[in-house]
Amino acid sequence: MGSKEATVASFIESAPPGEVDIKALASNQPSLLQSLDPAFKKYNEEQYVTVKLPGGSEAVLLSEYNSLGEGRYHDTASQTSFEVDHASQKASNTQQHPLEGQHSDLIKSLLRSFASASAEHFPSSTIGIYATQSDSAVALVLVANKYSPQNFWNGRWRSTYLLDPSSNSLSGTVKVDVHYYEDGNVRMSTSKKLELSGASNADGIVREIAKAENKFQEELNRAFTNLAEGSFKALRRPLPVTRQKVEWEKIGGYRVRKDLKNLNSSGD
């Protein structure tokens, strides 16, 4: 990969939530755009980008856990597979993909419980439950996006859990990425690793996840409060170096009198 391709690829892979518009850099350069497909694929899978299947209204996510290779992915809820154009984030060529394997019943139960919990805790979210390639574990994946470009901010919440059905052990990671860019450029990217006590059924597993994520949300809220009242407040000087408050009304009066004086002088 040349220097230009590597530079654009780095932009793609580090782009904030909902702000992948790097194709403009490769306009009228089909060969460059094609060379960037691995970067788009990596971004889409790591960020759990969602797509809509042809003829469908529900979003499905992309990840390493539901990848079939050769640009195809599968969705356990609809039991279909589909092809993805990673640059345009469009799905096509759907086919039936029955849910099979030793954990199929568990996956169906988790889909119902996880979908219900995510709808309760997130205004908008997409989930996926998949057996790992070795079929030794089950991956529970969630992504929740909130884009508000008119207010100059975007955010994304990602949850990833691996369940070992043989031991009911559950481990996971929650990642939060928020970008605020009005008159500045502030980005917060944080993550939390979780080790949860496994439960014997789908409802219990999801309850453990909800409890841990609520606790993490409370920790974030406290951190934001401390940041606003501490570090951010300390960045702004309460008084000038003279330790005297600026009397803006007087300064405004001085400026008006000066302008009037200059105007009269020019009239003369």
N, C-alpha and C positions, 0 to 999 in steps of 0.2 A: 504494500500500500504506500503510495507516494505521500509527500508531505501535505499536499492539499487535502487528499482523502483522509489522512490521519487527523488533520485539524478539524475537518467537518465532522468526522466520526466522534471526536471527543466532545464536540458541542452536543451532538445527539445523545450520547450516553450520559451526559451530566445535566441535561435539560430539566428545568423545574416542571412540576406537574402541569399538564395541559398546555405546555408551551413548546411542543416539538413542531417547529415550522422551518426546519433547516433546509427543506427542499428548495427554497428560494435561492439558496447559495449554489444549487446545482441546476438552475433553470437553463434549458436549452443544452444540457450536457447529459444525455441519457447514459453514457458510459460511466460518468462519475456517480450518477444516481444508483446505477446497478452495483457499483463497487461498494456503496454504502449499505447495501441490504443486510450484511451481518451486523452492522451497528444498530440498524432499526430493529432487527430481530432481538438482539440483546436487550435493547431498551424496552421493547414491548413485553418480553418475558419477565424481566426483572421488575418492571413497574406494574405488572398485571393489567396491561391495557385491555380494554373491553371492546368487543365488536358485536354487531348484530348480524345474525344469520339471515340469508335471503328469505324473504317472506315471513320473518319472525319479528317480534317486538321486544323480546327479552334479550338483554345483553349477556354475552358469555365472555369469560376472561381468557387471556393467554398466559401460559406459564410453562416452565420446564416440566411440570408434573402432568400436564395433559398434552404434551407434544408427542406426535406420532412419527416425527421426522419428515424430511422432504417437504417442509412447509405446511404440513397438515396437523390439526389438533382435534381433540374430541371433547364433547360435553356430556357428562354423565346424566344430567337432569333430562335433557331431550334425547339422549342416547343417539347422538349423531356425530359424525366427523365432518370436518370442513377444511378448506384450503384458505390460506391467508396471504394477502399481499402486504408485507410488513411496512413498506414505504407509505402506502395509502391507508393502511389499517382497515382494509376491506376483506370481508369473508365471502367465499363463493364455493361452488361445487360441493354441496352437502351430500352426505351419504349416511345410511343407517349404520349405527355402531352400537350394537347391543351391550348392555352392562353385564359383564360376566366375571368370573373369578371367585375365589373363596371368600372375599369380603364384600360381595355385591349387596347382600342384605344389610350389612352394617352401613355401607355407603348410602343406601336409600334412606335409612333411618336418620343418618346424620344430615342428609340433604334437607329433610323436613325440619329437623330441630334447628339447624344452623340458619336456615332461611328465615324461620320465625324470629329467632333472636336478633339477627342482623337487621331485620325490618323494624324491630323495636328500638334498637340502639343507634341506628344510622339513618339519616333522611334518605340517602340513596347509596346503595351498595350492591355488589355482585359477589357471589360466592362460587366456589368450586370444591368438590370432594372427589379425590382420585386415588386409586391404588398406585403405589410406586411401581417402578419398572420391575423390581424384584418380587413384587406382590407381598412383601413382608411387612409393609406399613401402609397407612392411609394418610394422605395429605389433605389438610383442611386449609383452604385459601380464601381470603376475603380482601376486597379492595373497595374503598369508599372515596369518591372524588367530590370535591366542592370547588367549582370554578366561579370566580366573580371578577372577570376582567374589567367590568365597569367601575369596580371599586379597587382595582389594582392589586388583587391578591388571588392566589390559587392554592389549594391544599389537597393532600392525598394521605389516606391511612391504609396501611397494608398489614395484614395478619397472616402468618404462616405457622401451621402446627403439623407435627408428625406424630401420629398415634400408632403405637405398637399394640395390636389387638391381643397378642399372646400374653403381654404383661400389663396391659392397660396403662402403660407409661405414656405421658404426653409432654412434649417439649415444643417450644415455639419462639417466635420473634415477632414483635410489633414494631413497625416503622412508621414514623410521621414526618412528612415533608411539607413545609408551608413556605410560600414565596410572596413577599409584599414588596411592591415596586413603585409606589407613588412618591415622587420627589426623592427617590433613593432606591436602594436595593438591599433588602434584608431577607435572608433565607434561614430558616430553622430546619435542620435535619437531625432527627434523633431516633434512637431505637432502644428496645428493652427486650432482653432475653428472659424467657419464662420457663420454669419447670413446674408442671402442675401435677397434682395427685390425680391419677386416672380414675375414672368411674366405670361402672359395669355396663352402662347403657348410653345410648346417644344423648338423651336428655341430660343425664348427669355430666357427660363430657362437655356439652355446650354450656351448662351452668358454670362449670369450673372456668371455662374460657371467658364468659361474660364477667364473672367476679374479678378475674385477674385484669381484664382490660378496663373495667371501671376503676380499679385501684390505680392503674397506670394513668388514666385520664385525670384523676384527682391529683396525682403527683405533678402532672404537667400544669394543671391549674395553679397549684401552689408555686411552682417554679416561675410561671408567668407573672404572678403577683409580686413575688420577691424581685424579679427582674425589673418590673415597672417602677417599684418603690425604691429600689436600690441602685443597681448599675446604671439603668437608663437615666434616672433622675440625677445621678452624680455626673453624667456627661454634660449636663446643661448648667452653666454658671448662673447661680441665683442673682448675683450682683456683678456689676462691672469691676474692673481692677481697682477703681477708686472707692469701692464699697458704698457708693451712693446710687440710689435709684435714678434711672433716667426719667426726667420730666418731659415726656413726649409732647404734652400740650404746649409747653413753652417753646420747645424746639420747632413745633409746627408753626407757632406764631412768629418766631424769628424768620422762618423760611418765607412765610407770606409777606412780611414787611420787606424782606430783602428783594423778593420778586417785584413788589409794587415799586420799590425804589428804583430798581433797574428799568422797569417799564416807563416810569416818569422820566428817567434820564434819557432813555432812547427817544422819548417824545420830544425832548428839548432839542 
